[in-house]
């Protein structure tokens, strides 16, 4: 069972987050990352995209996602809680 540790971010628009989530999550799947990492990548991408003015031109790069995840964990703890 996975539980999301939700955060609140200022959204500038209500679109783009789903596409960003799906693309980053699937990137993780295709790269063989574990489920928690895939969920983190998807959540980070969606958060960054809805907080930007554009969509495709603002799709975050992997480095930006990793930085966002690291900063979020430092400030708030794990993004995804995995049950054993």
Rosetta blueprint (number, residue, H / E / L):
1 X L
2 X E
3 X E
4 X E
5 X L
6 X L
7 X L
8 X L
9 X L
10 X L
11 X L
12 X L
13 X L
14 X L
15 X L
16 X L
17 X H
18 X H
19 X H
20 X H
21 X H
22 X H
23 X H
24 X H
25 X H
26 X H
27 X H
28 X H
29 X H
30 X H
31 X L
32 X L
33 X L
34 X L
35 X H
36 X H
37 X H
38 X H
39 X H
40 X H
41 X H
42 X H
43 X H
44 X H
45 X H
46 X H
47 X H
48 X H
49 X H
50 X H
51 X L
52 X L
53 X L
54 X L
55 X L
56 X H
57 X H
58 X H
59 X L
60 X L
61 X L
62 X H
63 X H
64 X H
65 X H
66 X H
67 X H
68 X H
69 X H
70 X H
71 X H
72 X H
73 X H
74 X H
75 X H
76 X H
77 X L
78 X L
79 X L
80 X E
81 X E
82 X E
83 X L
84 X L
